[in-house]
Amino acid sequence: MNKLKSIILLFVLFCFLNGSAKDYNASIFGIKSNGTTLNTTAIQKAIDYIHEEGGGHLNFYVGRYLTGTIELKSDVQIILHEGAILVGSTNIYDYNIEMPNTALVYAKNADNISITGLGVIDGQGRDVAYSLIDQVHKGIIQDELKYDRPARRRPKGIYLRECKNVEISGITIKNTAEWVQMYDQCENLKIDKITVDSKAFWNNDGLDIVDCKNVLVTNSFIDSSDDAICFKSHDATKMCENVEVRNCVARSSASGIKFGTVTRGGYKNFKIINNKVYDTYRSAITIATPDGGEIENILVDSLNAYNTGNAVYLRIGQRNTQNGTGSMNNITIQNLYAEIPATKPDEGYEYEGPIEDLPRNISPASIVGLPGYDISNVTLRNIEIVYPGGSNPKYAYCGTKPADLDGIPEMAEKYPEFSQFKELPAWGFYVRHVKNLTFENVKLTAKDSEYRPAIVFDDVKGANLSGMQYSIPGKLKKLIKYKSTGIILK
């Protein structure tokens, strides 16, 4: 609570300081709103001037402001008023493409910065990506075109690195060529009431928080063709910590809310409260550490998920062992409701998630560590997950005999994904290599009969199950315990 109060006080101070900042209209710097004049130099001159004058607001009013990469500097606040659209150039050379993370709006080591208002940032990402691909095919730019898409140089919408006291609020960000926004090693970051609508190209993560401290994300809507709200840790000496996400809605052709995939340092002290995920191809909530990072003290409370491919996936992996094997401890997921469809949740979207990890029937929620690296102290409280049921053993089959369970591969080095094991032996929960587990008031429903049991425990060391409820047509097989000890049923 004290940490949250500190964050709020910082933002109050930030807003107070901004209240006396000087206002500048974009037009006085020769910035044109006709949508055709390239304003990169003019906008940058305006930012530089305001920065040198001690700070202030750069106001954009109704119009379309065409630009390439602009660099935001300390004490400069961009205000996009309603009707103002910052439009990304479709010429790839108008961006800082030689930098590791090119973007339309960029900043490094800048303090007291913001982008606010009711305006729009439109990256025109599909045309930008095609411009880049054209240069690659002509041999002018070298790129491996992995999966027929450029691996580098696609500009993000916003990329801020090592910035402090940052506010992004009110705006709409859409149609970027790569990740929509990335905040990397920033401190005191507030994101509120933003809208993300970005399905213009592949890898359109809606929001990436990387190794940041003191972050508040609230009241936002994110619709993206890759992970909607995503936390990452790229630096083994850093971690994401003291983060709260509240009252947000997410849709994705990948995961709704995701920790990972890159997890070198880790995550600590998170609150994910009162959020909604819908029409999402992968998991509503994924927490994974495949690269050696530490995950500790994560609370997910009041998450509602509709038409999503999976409800919960917790995973320790060993994709990258340079930093050792990661850990996951003190995870609480409570007041969760999820509906899993029999069909593909993102079917019909322009950029659907790939058909992969087949054959398999509908996958269960899963908590999967590794031998010798247990996921520990996990509490699932007041959980309801509704599955379609109807699994067909003739299509894909996994039994519960010792040979069947031992035959499920560990897949330590693989990309962590709920479907990676293909067919699993449970329809509700599959739990493996876990220590100190609590199931309290968990209800599992299958609309059609199932050949698999509801829950399979494999190498679970201590579990307390109380208030369990099952609903399924026909004969119910509840819980299979294999190589597990200390299982208490109430």
Beta strands, then each sheet from edge to edge (+ up, - down):
strand 1: 22-25
strand 2: 34-38
strand 3: 56-60
strand 4: 63-67
strand 5: 70-71
strand 6: 76-80
strand 7: 84-88
strand 8: 103-108
strand 9: 111-117
strand 10: 120-122
strand 11: 156-161
strand 12: 164-169
strand 13: 172-174
strand 14: 181-184
strand 15: 187-192
strand 16: 195-198
strand 17: 207-210
strand 18: 213-218
strand 19: 221-224
strand 20: 229-233
strand 21: 240-246
strand 22: 249-252
strand 23: 257-263
strand 24: 266-289
strand 25: 294-316
strand 26: 327-339
strand 27: 365-368
strand 28: 375-387
strand 29: 429-446
strand 30: 455-466
strand 31: 469-471
strand 32: 479-482
strand 33: 485-489
sheet 1: 1+ 3+ 6+ 9+ 12+ 15+ 18+ 21+ 24+ 22+ 19+ 16+ 13+ 10+ 7+ 4+ 2+
sheet 2: 1+ 3+ 6+ 9+ 12+ 15+ 18+ 21+ 24+ 23+ 20+ 17+ 14+ 11+ 8+ 5+
sheet 3: 1+ 3+ 6+ 9+ 12+ 15+ 18+ 21+ 24+ 25+ 26+ 28+ 29+ 27+
sheet 4: 1+ 3+ 6+ 9+ 12+ 15+ 18+ 21+ 24+ 25+ 26+ 28+ 29+ 30+ 32+
sheet 5: 1+ 3+ 6+ 9+ 12+ 15+ 18+ 21+ 24+ 25+ 26+ 28+ 29+ 31+
sheet 6: 1+ 3+ 6+ 9+ 12+ 15+ 18+ 21+ 24+ 25+ 26+ 28+ 29+ 30+ 33+
end
